[in-house]
Amino acid sequence: MFAPLWSLRLAWLGIVIVCVVIILGAWTRLADAGLGCPDWPGCYGSLLVPTEPQSIAAAEALYPDAPVDIAKGWLEMIHRYFATGLGFVILLLSLLSWRYRYQLGYPFKHSQLLLAMVILQGTFGAWTVTWKLLPQVVTSHLLGGFMTAGLLMLFLIRLYQMGRPVEALRLVRLSQKQLQRWVIAGLLLLVVQIFLGGWMSANYAAMACSDLPACNGEWWPEQNFRQGFNLTQILGPNYLGGLLDSSSRKAIHVTHRIGAIVLTVYMLYLGLILWRNPDQRLRYLAYTTWALITLQFALGLANIYFYLPLPIAVAHNFGAACLFLLMLSLMYLTQSCRGAINE
């Protein structure tokens, strides 16, 4: 039996919305609008951003340390509106899935996991504001957004697989387990690099090195790795703009650069491994891997060369999400298809 049409439509809608949420989240963070509304879930106690002189005066009286910035407030609230819409779609998907919980092949538990993930994301969203952009929370919120997108995509793939035979992978010169190891290692490297990117953004270290290929004219500048990767920052301070010194930010930035080189080389070689196999699905994924990692590396260079322009920085963030979805798809493919080795 094939998947019900409503579940496919809801899953597709969820994927579209989560992509918008990821883009808006990056835009909000990079435009320094993360505290455009100092409270949660509303904005200065309202569901709309105050725009009239009287409402602005009342809002600033309520939050005297947070003057109203209408543009940043609307950017933050639009992000919240879409995030709320995503939560509603996933809630609806999980509730309607109860009807099919005993149907063979229907990913019922997956739908409930999605609901748990989006609730956790909502919690991180609230903490991001109430804990004033604490870097650990901001980075976790980014990773959670990517994971939500990944779970939605895998849910959609499993829906399309219902009632359809799974064609075995045609592999040459390596076993399916060996291919799985390559893919899992690539996924882990990517997750580490995404963490480094999120940590760099949360600590405002993206421009700690403002030239290429050196860092402010030095190949190995003074760096404070202990402070740069201190994961025990305390609650209380306002982390807007970052609180780390220059050497700590350089440590984060340089580590992210090194990680980008390692990940790019690995992904290019992984693409070659995929391309060498006769399975057409793996070859398509090889071309996609090469294209995405090349574009992502180029966007990273452009961020430095052009001094972090907002469109390129947002595209770089979304490119990381696309790479994550690609690697999850590849991992699922290698896990769900039995390999056939052709010598």
SERO-4910 file (N, C-alpha, C, O; in steps of 0.05 Angstrom, whole numbers):
BEGIN
 pado doro    nc1    nc2    nc3   cac1   cac2   cac3    cc1    cc2    cc3    oc1    oc2    oc3
  Met    A     17    -24      0      0      0      0     18     25      0     37     27     15
  Phe    A     11     44    -17     26     68    -19     19     87      3     -1     84     17
  Ala    A     37    107      7     33    127     28      8    144     21      3    150     -2
  Pro    A     -7    152     42    -30    170     37    -21    197     26      0    207     33
  Leu    A    -38    207      8    -31    232     -6    -27    255     13    -10    272      9
  Trp    A    -44    257     34    -42    279     53    -15    280     66     -5    302     72
  Ser    A     -4    257     73     22    256     87     44    266     68     63    280     77
  Leu    A     43    258     43     63    268     24     61    298     21     82    312     20
  Arg    A     37    309     19     34    338     15     43    353     40     56    373     38
  Leu    A     36    343     63     45    356     88     76    355     91     88    374     99
  Ala    A     88    332     84    117    329     85    130    349     66    150    362     74
  Trp    A    120    351     42    131    371     23    128    399     33    147    415     31
  Leu    A    105    405     44    101    432     55    120    438     78    131    459     80
  Gly    A    125    418     95    143    421    117    172    426    107    186    442    119
  Ile    A    180    412     86    207    416     75    210    444     64    231    457     69
  Val    A    190    454     50    192    481     39    194    501     62    210    519     61
  Ile    A    177    498     83    177    517    105    203    515    120    214    536    129
  Val    A    214    491    125    238    489    141    262    502    126    280    512    138
  Cys    A    262    500     99    283    514     84    280    544     88    301    558     91
  Val    A    256    555     87    252    583     92    261    591    120    273    612    124
  Val    A    254    574    139    262    580    167    293    580    170    303    597    184
  Ile    A    307    562    157    336    561    159    348    587    147    366    598    158
  Ile    A    337    595    124    347    619    111    341    644    128    358    661    132
  Leu    A    317    645    139    309    668    155    325    668    181    333    689    192
  Gly    A    330    644    192    346    643    217    374    653    213    385    668    230
  Ala    A    387    645    190    413    655    184    413    685    180    430    700    189
  Trp    A    393    695    165    391    723    160    387    739    186    400    760    190
  Thr    A    370    729    203    366    742    229    391    744    245    398    764    257
  Arg    A    406    721    247    430    721    263    451    739    251    464    754    265
  Leu    A    455    738    224    476    753    212    470    783    210    489    799    208
  Ala    A    445    790    211    437    818    212    436    829    240    426    851    244
  Asp    A    445    813    259    445    822    288    417    828    298    413    846    314
  Ala    A    398    812    288    370    817    296    360    795    315    336    793    320
  Gly    A    378    779    326    370    758    344    356    768    369    340    753    381
  Leu    A    362    792    377    348    805    400    332    828    390    327    847    405
  Gly    A    322    827    365    304    848    355    279    850    371    267    871    372
  Cys    A    271    827    383    250    826    403    261    815    428    271    792    428
  Pro    A    261    830    450    275    822    475    260    801    491    270    791    511
  Asp    A    235    794    482    220    774    497    211    752    477    217    753    453
  Trp    A    197    732    488    189    709    472    163    698    484    160    698    508
  Pro    A    143    690    468    143    688    439    135    713    424    137    715    400
  Gly    A    125    733    439    117    758    426    140    777    422    163    770    425
  Cys    A    133    802    416    153    823    412    145    847    428    126    861    421
  Tyr    A    159    852    450    152    873    469    124    869    479    108    888    482
  Gly    A    117    844    485     91    837    497     69    835    477     45    832    485
  Ser    A     74    837    451     53    836    430     61    816    409     85    809    406
  Leu    A     41    807    393     47    789    371     57    804    346     65    792    327
  Leu    A     56    830    347     65    847    326     87    866    336     88    873    359
  Val    A    104    874    318    125    893    325    113    921    329     99    930    311
  Pro    A    119    935    351    109    962    354    120    981    333    144    982    329
  Thr    A    102    995    320    111   1014    299    101   1042    303    113   1061    293
  Glu    A     79   1046    318     68   1072    323     83   1085    347     92   1071    365
  Pro    A     86   1111    347    100   1125    368     91   1118    396    107   1114    415
  Gln    A     64   1115    400     53   1108    426     61   1080    434     69   1076    457
  Ser    A     59   1061    415     66   1033    422     96   1030    426    104   1014    442
  Ile    A    112   1045    411    141   1044    415    148   1054    442    165   1043    456
  Ala    A    136   1076    451    141   1087    477    134   1068    499    148   1065    519
  Ala    A    111   1054    496    102   1035    516    121   1011    516    128   1000    538
  Ala    A    131   1002    492    149    979    491    176    986    504    187    969    519
  Glu    A    186   1010    499    212   1017    511    210   1023    541    229   1020    555
  Ala    A    186   1030    550    181   1032    579    181   1005    592    190   1002    614
  Leu    A    171    985    577    170    958    587    197    945    587    204    930    606
  Tyr    A    213    951    566    241    940    564    260    963    559    268    968    537
  Pro    A    267    978    580    284   1002    577    312    997    566    324   1015    556
  Asp    A    322    972    569    348    966    560    348    956    531    369    948    520
  Ala    A    325    955    518    322    945    491    306    964    474    282    960    470
  Pro    A    319    985    463    304   1004    446    293    990    421    306    972    411
  Val    A    271    999    412    257    987    389    272    993    364    278   1016    357
  Asp    A    278    971    349    288    974    322    268    959    304    268    934    303
  Ile    A    252    974    290    229    962    275    238    942    255    226    920    253
  Ala    A    259    948    240    268    929    219    278    903    231    271    881    221
  Lys    A    294    904    252    304    880    265    281    865    279    281    840    279
  Gly    A    263    880    290    240    867    304    223    851    284    216    828    290
  Trp    A    218    863    261    202    848    241    217    824    229    205    803    224
  Leu    A    243    827    226    259    804    216    257    781    236    253    758    228
  Glu    A    260    787    261    258    766    282    230    754    283    227    730    285
  Met    A    209    771    281    182    761    283    174    745    258    159    725    261
  Ile    A    182    753    235    176    737    211    189    710    213    177    690    205
  His    A    213    709    223    226    683    228    209    666    247    206    642    243
  Arg    A    199    678    268    182    664    288    156    655    275    146    633    281
  Tyr    A    144    671    258    119    663    245    123    638    229    106    620    230
  Phe    A    144    638    213    149    614    196    156    590    213    148    567    207
  Ala    A    171    594    235    178    572    253    153    561    266    150    536    269
  Thr    A    134    578    273    109    569    284     93    554    264     81    533    270
  Gly    A     93    563    239     79    549    217     91    521    213     76    502    209
  Leu    A    117    519    215    130    493    212    122    475    235    116    451    231
  Gly    A    121    486    259    112    470    282     84    460    279     78    437    286
  Phe    A     66    477    268     38    469    264     37    446    243     21    427    247
  Val    A     52    448    222     52    427    201     61    401    212     49    380    207
  Ile    A     83    401    228     93    376    240     74    365    261     71    341    263
  Leu    A     62    383    276     42    374    296     18    360    281     10    338    290
  Leu    A      9    372    260    -13    360    244     -4    333    232    -20    314    232
  Leu    A     20    332    223     31    307    211     32    285    232     25    262    226
  Ser    A     41    292    256     44    271    277     17    262    287     14    238    293
  Leu    A     -2    280    289    -29    273    299    -44    255    279    -56    235    286
  Leu    A    -43    263    253    -56    247    233    -43    220    228    -55    201    219
  Ser    A    -17    218    236     -3    193    232    -13    171    251     -8    147    245
  Trp    A    -27    178    272    -37    158    290    -56    139    276    -59    115    284
  Arg    A    -70    149    256    -89    132    241    -74    109    226    -86     88    221
  Tyr    A    -49    114    220    -34     94    204    -12     81    219      7     69    208
  Arg    A    -13     82    246      9     72    262     14     42    260     36     33    265
  Tyr    A     -7     27    251     -3     -2    248      0    -10    219      2    -34    213
  Gln    A      0      9    201      2      3    173     31     -4    166     50     10    174
  Leu    A     35    -26    152     62    -36    146     78    -15    130     69     -6    109
  Gly    A    101     -8    140    119     10    126    114     40    131    131     56    124
  Tyr    A     92     47    145     87     75    150    106     85    173    106     72    194
  Pro    A    121    107    169    140    116    189    127    131    212    131    155    216
  Phe    A    110    117    228     96    129    249    115    140    271    112    163    279
  Lys    A    133    123    280    152    132    301    169    156    291    176    173    307
  His    A    175    156    266    190    178    254    174    204    257    186    225    263
  Ser    A    148    203    253    132    227    255    131    238    284    130    262    288
  Gln    A    131    220    303    132    228    331    159    239    339    161    258    355
  Leu    A    180    228    327    207    239    332    209    268    321    221    285    333
  Leu    A    196    272    298    195    299    286    182    319    305    191    341    309
  Leu    A    160    310    317    146    327    336    163    334    360    164    357    368
  Ala    A    177    314    371    195    319    393    217    338    385    226    355    401
  Met    A    227    335    361    249    353    352    240    381    349    255    400    356
  Val    A    216    386    339    207    413    335    200    426    362    202    450    365
  Ile    A    191    410    381    187    421    408    214    430    420    216    451    433
  Leu    A    234    413    417    261    420    426    271    445    413    283    462    426
  Gln    A    266    448    387    274    472    372    260    497    383    272    518    385
  Gly    A    234    494    389    220    516    401    232    525    427    234    549    434
  Thr    A    241    505    443    254    511    469    280    526    464    286    545    478
  Phe    A    296    517    445    321    530    439    316    559    429    331    577    435
  Gly    A    294    562    413    287    589    404    281    608    426    289    631    426
  Ala    A    267    598    446    260    614    470    286    621    486    290    643    494
  Trp    A    303    600    490    328    605    505    346    624    490    361    640    503
  Thr    A    346    623    463    363    641    448    358    670    456    377    686    458
  Val    A    332    677    460    325    704    467    328    709    497    341    729    505
  Thr    A    317    692    513    317    697    542    345    695    554    350    707    574
  Trp    A    363    679    541    390    677    551    409    694    534    434    691    536
  Lys    A    398    713    519    413    734    505    435    724    488    458    732    490
  Leu    A    428    706    469    446    696    449    470    681    460    492    683    450
  Leu    A    465    666    482    486    649    493    497    631    470    481    616    458
  Pro    A    523    631    465    534    617    441    527    587    440    522    576    419
  Gln    A    526    573    464    519    545    464    491    541    453    486    522    438
  Val    A    473    558    461    445    555    453    442    562    424    428    549    409
  Val    A    455    584    415    453    592    387    463    570    368    451    564    348
  Thr    A    486    558    376    497    537    359    479    512    360    475    499    339
  Ser    A    469    505    383    450    482    385    425    487    369    414    468    357
  His    A    415    512    369    392    519    353    397    515    324    379    505    309
  Leu    A    420    522    314    428    518    286    429    489    279    417    480    259
  Leu    A    442    473    296    444    444    291    416    431    292    410    413    276
  Gly    A    399    440    310    372    430    312    356    436    288    340    419    279
  Gly    A    360    460    276    345    466    251    353    448    228    336    439    213
  Phe    A    379    443    226    389    424    205    378    396    210    370    382    191
  Met    A    377    388    236    367    361    242    337    359    236    328    338    226
  Thr    A    322    380    242    293    380    235    289    377    205    272    361    196
  Ala    A    305    392    189    303    389    160    311    361    151    298    350    133
  Gly    A    331    350    163    340    323    156    319    302    163    314    284    147
  Leu    A    306    304    186    285    285    193    261    287    175    249    267    167
  Leu    A    254    312    167    232    315    148    238    303    121    221    290    109
  Met    A    263    307    112    270    295     86    270    265     86    260    252     68
  Leu    A    281    253    108    281    224    110    253    213    113    246    192    103
  Phe    A    235    228    127    207    220    129    194    219    101    180    200     95
  Leu    A    200    239     85    189    240     58    200    217     41    184    204     26
  Ile    A    225    211     43    237    188     28    224    162     37    217    146     19
  Arg    A    219    158     62    207    134     72    178    131     62    168    110     57
  Leu    A    164    154     60    137    154     50    137    144     21    120    128     13
  Tyr    A    155    155      5    156    147    -23    165    118    -27    158    106    -47
  Gln    A    179    107     -7    187     79     -9    165     59     -2    167     35     -8
  Met    A    143     69     10    122     51     18    110     37     -7    102     50    -26
  Gly    A    108     11     -6     95     -5    -27    112     -7    -52    102    -17    -73
  Arg    A    137      1    -51    155      0    -74    179    -17    -68    190    -15    -45
  Pro    A    188    -34    -86    212    -50    -81    237    -32    -81    239    -13    -95
  Val    A    257    -40    -64    282    -25    -62    303    -39    -79    310    -62    -74
  Glu    A    313    -25    -98    333    -37   -116    360    -37   -102    368    -18    -90
  Ala    A    374    -60   -105    400    -64    -92    420    -45   -105    419    -39   -129
  Leu    A    440    -37    -89    461    -20    -99    481    -38   -115    487    -60   -107
  Arg    A    490    -28   -137    510    -42   -153    537    -29   -147    542     -6   -154
  Leu    A    554    -44   -134    579    -34   -124    602    -48   -137    600    -72   -144
  Val    A    625    -34   -141    649    -46   -153    672    -39   -134    676    -17   -125
  Arg    A    688    -60   -129    713    -58   -114    710    -51    -84    730    -48    -70
  Leu    A    686    -48    -74    682    -44    -45    655    -55    -37    637    -57    -54
  Ser    A    653    -63    -12    628    -74     -2    610    -51      8    618    -28     10
  Gln    A    585    -59     13    567    -39     23    575    -28     51    572     -5     56
  Lys    A    586    -45     67    595    -37     94    618    -17     91    620      3    106
  Gln    A    636    -21     72    658     -3     68    648     24     59    657     45     68
  Leu    A    628     24     40    616     49     31    602     63     54    604     87     56
  Gln    A    589     48     71    575     60     94    595     74    112    590     96    123
  Arg    A    619     62    116    639     75    133    648    101    121    652    121    136
  Trp    A    653    102     95    661    126     82    639    148     85    646    171     91
  Val    A    614    140     82    593    160     84    589    169    113    586    193    117
  Ile    A    590    152    132    587    159    160    610    178    169    605    198    183
  Ala    A    634    171    160    657    189    167    653    217    155    659    237    167
  Gly    A    643    217    130    638    243    117    616    259    132    618    283    135
  Leu    A    596    245    140    574    258    155    584    270    182    577    292    189
  Leu    A    601    254    195    612    264    221    630    288    217    629    308    232
  Leu    A    647    287    196    663    311    189    646    335    183    653    357    192
  Leu    A    625    331    169    607    353    162    594    365    187    592    389    189
  Val    A    585    347    205    572    357    230    592    373    246    584    394    257
  Val    A    617    364    248    637    379    262    641    407    249    643    427    263
  Gln    A    642    407    223    646    433    209    622    451    212    625    475    214
  Ile    A    598    440    212    574    456    217    575    468    245    568    491    249
  Phe    A    583    452    264    586    462    291    606    485    292    602    506    305
  Leu    A    629    481    279    649    502    278    639    528    265    644    550    275
  Gly    A    623    525    244    611    548    231    591    562    249    591    587    251
  Gly    A    575    546    262    555    558    281    569    571    305    560    592    313
  Trp    A    590    558    315    604    569    338    618    595    330    619    614    345
  Met    A    629    596    306    642    620    296    622    643    293    628    665    301
  Ser    A    598    636    282    578    657    279    567    666    306    564    690    310
  Ala    A    563    648    324    552    655    351    571    672    367    563    688    384
  Asn    A    597    669    361    617    685    375    628    708    358    648    721    366
  Tyr    A    615    714    336    622    736    319    651    736    311    665    756    313
  Ala    A    660    712    302    688    709    294    692    706    264    714    700    255
  Ala    A    671    711    248    672    707    219    693    725    206    705    717    186
  Met    A    697    749    217    716    767    206    741    771    224    755    791    222
  Ala    A    746    751    241    770    752    258    795    751    240    816    763    247
  Cys    A    793    738    217    814    738    197    802    751    172    783    741    161
  Ser    A    813    773    163    800    789    142    814    787    115    808    802     97
  Asp    A    834    768    112    847    765     86    851    735     81    846    718     98
  Leu    A    861    730     56    865    703     47    893    702     33    901    721     21
  Pro    A    907    679     35    901    655     51    911    658     80    905    640     96
  Ala    A    926    679     86    936    683    113    914    695    131    891    700    121
  Cys    A    920    699    156    901    711    174    912    738    184    930    739    201
  Asn    A    902    759    173    911    786    179    941    789    175    956    801    191
  Gly    A    950    777    153    978    779    145    997    759    158   1021    759    153
  Glu    A    986    741    175   1002    721    189    992    693    182    968    689    181
  Trp    A   1011    675    178   1003    648    171    993    633    196    975    616    194
  Trp    A   1004    639    219    994    627    244    994    648    266   1013    651    281
  Pro    A    972    664    267    971    686    286    968    676    315    963    652    319
  Glu    A    971    694    333    966    687    361    937    678    365    919    693    358
  Gln    A    934    655    378    907    644    381    903    632    409    921    619    420
  Asn    A    880    637    420    873    627    447    852    605    443    828    611    445
  Phe    A    860    580    439    841    559    434    826    552    459    802    545    458
  Arg    A    838    554    482    824    547    507    800    565    512    779    556    519
  Gln    A    804    591    508    782    609    512    763    609    488    738    611    491
  Gly    A    774    606    464    757    606    440    737    583    440    715    586    430
  Phe    A    745    560    451    727    537    451    718    530    479    714    506    486
  Asn    A    716    550    496    705    547    523    675    544    521    661    563    513
  Leu    A    664    521    527    636    515    525    621    520    551    598    511    554
  Thr    A    633    534    569    620    538    595    615    567    601    615    576    624
  Gln    A    610    583    580    602    611    585    578    612    603    560    595    602
  Ile    A    577    633    620    556    635    640    532    650    629    534    666    610
  Leu    A    509    645    641    485    661    635    487    688    647    500    692    668
  Gly    A    474    707    635    473    734    646    481    756    627    466    774    622
  Pro    A    506    754    616    515    775    598    499    775    572    487    754    565
  Asn    A    499    797    558    487    799    532    509    793    512    528    807    510
  Tyr    A    505    770    497    526    761    479    524    773    451    538    765    433
  Leu    A    506    793    447    503    806    421    530    820    414    539    837    430
  Gly    A    542    813    392    567    825    384    591    808    394    613    813    384
  Gly    A    586    789    412    608    772    421    624    784    444    626    809    446
  Leu    A    634    767    462    650    777    485    678    767    484    694    774    502
  Leu    A    686    751    464    713    740    464    733    761    453    726    779    438
  Asp    A    758    757    462    779    775    452    788    766    424    779    745    414
  Ser    A    806    781    412    814    777    385    828    749    381    822    735    362
  Ser    A    846    742    399    860    717    396    841    693    398    846    672    385
  Ser    A    821    695    415    801    673    418    785    670    392    779    648    383
  Arg    A    777    693    381    761    692    356    778    681    333    768    667    315
  Lys    A    803    688    332    821    678    312    824    648    314    825    634    293
  Ala    A    825    637    338    827    608    342    803    594    329    806    573    316
  Ile    A    779    605    334    755    594    322    756    595    292    750    576    278
  His    A    763    619    282    763    623    253    783    605    239    776    592    219
  Val    A    807    604    249    828    587    236    820    558    237    824    543    217
  Thr    A    809    549    259    800    521    261    778    515    240    778    494    228
  His    A    760    534    236    739    531    216    751    530    188    742    514    171
  Arg    A    771    546    183    785    545    157    798    518    152    795    506    130
  Ile    A    812    508    172    826    482    169    805    460    165    808    442    148
  Gly    A    783    462    180    762    442    177    750    443    149    742    422    138
  Ala    A    747    467    137    736    470    111    754    456     90    744    443     71
  Ile    A    780    459     93    798    446     74    797    416     77    795    401     56
  Val    A    797    406    101    795    377    106    769    365     95    769    345     81
  Leu    A    747    379    101    721    369     91    719    370     61    709    351     49
  Thr    A    729    391     49    728    393     19    743    371      6    733    358    -13
  Val    A    768    366     15    784    344      4    770    317      7    769    301    -11
  Tyr    A    759    313     31    745    287     37    721    284     19    716    263      7
  Met    A    705    305     16    680    303      0    687    299    -30    673    284    -44
  Leu    A    707    312    -39    715    308    -67    723    279    -72    716    267    -93
  Tyr    A    738    267    -53    746    239    -56    722    220    -52    720    200    -66
  Leu    A    704    227    -34    680    211    -31    663    211    -56    652    191    -64
  Gly    A    662    234    -69    648    236    -95    660    218   -115    646    205   -131
  Leu    A    687    216   -115    701    198   -134    694    169   -128    691    153   -146
  Ile    A    693    162   -102    685    134    -95    658    128   -105    653    106   -116
  Leu    A    639    146   -102    612    142   -111    611    140   -142    597    123   -153
  Trp    A    626    157   -155    625    158   -185    637    133   -197    629    125   -219
  Arg    A    655    120   -184    668     96   -195    649     72   -196    655     52   -209
  Asn    A    626     74   -183    608     51   -182    587     54   -205    580     76   -213
  Pro    A    578     31   -216    559     32   -238    531     40   -231    515     46   -249
  Asp    A    525     41   -205    497     48   -197    492     77   -204    506     95   -195
  Gln    A    471     82   -219    465    109   -229    458    128   -206    464    151   -208
  Arg    A    445    117   -185    438    134   -162    463    145   -149    464    169   -141
  Leu    A    483    128   -146    508    137   -133    523    157   -151    536    176   -140
  Arg    A    521    154   -177    534    173   -195    521    200   -194    534    221   -194
  Tyr    A    494    201   -193    480    226   -190    488    240   -163    493    264   -163
  Leu    A    490    224   -142    498    235   -116    527    245   -117    534    264   -103
  Ala    A    544    231   -132    572    240   -135    573    268   -148    587    285   -138
  Tyr    A    558    271   -170    558    298   -183    547    319   -164    557    341   -164
  Thr    A    526    312   -149    515    331   -130    534    338   -108    537    361   -100
  Thr    A    549    318    -98    569    323    -78    591    342    -88    598    361    -74
  Trp    A    601    336   -111    622    354   -122    612    382   -126    626    401   -119
  Ala    A    587    385   -136    577    412   -141    573    427   -115    580    450   -113
  Leu    A    560    414    -95    554    428    -70    579    435    -54    581    457    -44
  Ile    A    599    417    -53    622    422    -36    639    444    -50    652    460    -37
  Thr    A    640    444    -77    655    465    -91    642    492    -87    655    512    -81
  Leu    A    615    493    -90    601    518    -85    604    528    -57    608    551    -52
  Gln    A    603    509    -38    605    517    -10    632    528     -3    635    547     12
  Phe    A    653    516    -14    680    525    -10    684    553    -22    696    571    -10
  Ala    A    672    557    -46    674    583    -60    659    604    -44    669    627    -42
  Leu    A    636    598    -33    621    617    -17    637    624      9    636    648     17
  Gly    A    650    605     20    667    611     44    689    630     38    694    649     53
  Leu    A    702    626     15    723    645      6    711    673      0    723    693      7
  Ala    A    688    673    -12    675    699    -19    668    714      6    669    739      6
  Asn    A    660    700     27    653    714     52    677    730     63    673    752     73
  Ile    A    701    719     61    725    733     70    733    755     50    738    778     58
  Tyr    A    733    748     25    743    767      4    725    792      3    735    814     -1
  Phe    A    699    788      6    680    811      3    671    821     31    652    837     32
  Tyr    A    684    812     52    678    821     79    650    815     88    635    833     97
  Leu    A    642    790     86    618    779     97    592    793     87    577    803    104
  Pro    A    588    795     61    562    807     52    539    788     60    541    764     59
  Leu    A    517    800     68    494    785     79    484    763     60    480    741     69
  Pro    A    479    769     34    469    748     16    488    724     14    479    701     14
  Ile    A    514    729     12    533    707     10    535    691     36    536    666     36
  Ala    A    534    705     59    535    691     85    511    674     89    513    651     99
  Val    A    487    684     81    463    668     84    464    644     65    456    622     73
  Ala    A    474    648     40    476    626     21    496    605     32    491    581     28
  His    A    517    613     45    536    595     56    523    577     78    529    553     80
  Asn    A    507    590     94    493    575    115    473    555    103    472    532    111
  Phe    A    458    563     82    439    545     69    454    523     54    444    501     52
  Gly    A    477    530     43    493    509     30    501    487     49    502    463     41
  Ala    A    508    494     73    515    474     94    491    456     99    494    432    102
  Ala    A    467    468    100    443    452    104    438    433     81    431    410     86
  Cys    A    443    442     57    439    425     33    459    402     34    452    379     28
  Leu    A    484    407     42    504    386     44    495    365     65    499    341     62
  Phe    A    485    375     87    475    357    109    453    339     99    453    315    104
  Leu    A    434    351     84    412    335     73    422    314     53    413    292     52
  Leu    A    442    322     37    454    304     18    467    280     32    463    257     24
  Met    A    482    286     52    496    264     66    477    246     81    481    222     82
  Leu    A    456    257     92    435    240    105    422    222     84    417    199     90
  Ser    A    416    233     61    404    217     39    422    194     31    414    172     27
  Leu    A    448    201     28    467    181     20    470    159     42    472    135     35
  Met    A    471    167     67    472    148     88    448    130     89    450    105     92
  Tyr    A    424    142     85    400    126     85    400    106     61    391     83     64
  Leu    A    409    115     38    410     98     15    428     74     20    421     51     13
  Thr    A    452     79     31    470     56     36    461     38     58    468     15     59
  Gln    A    444     48     76    434     32     98    410     15     90    405     -7    100
  Ser    A    394     26     71    368     13     65    370     -6     40    351    -22     36
  Cys    A    391     -4     24    393    -21      0    415    -42      4    437    -35     13
  Arg    A    409    -66     -2    429    -87     -1    447    -85    -24    439    -82    -47
  Gly    A    473    -86    -19    493    -82    -40    498   -107    -56    495   -129    -45
  Ala    A    504   -104    -81    512   -126    -98    540   -119   -110    542   -100   -125
  Ile    A    560   -134   -102    588   -128   -111    592   -141   -138    589   -166   -141
  Asn    A    599   -125   -158    606   -136   -185    636   -133   -189    646   -112   -193
  Glu    A    649   -156   -189    678   -156   -193    684   -154   -223    707   -154   -231
***
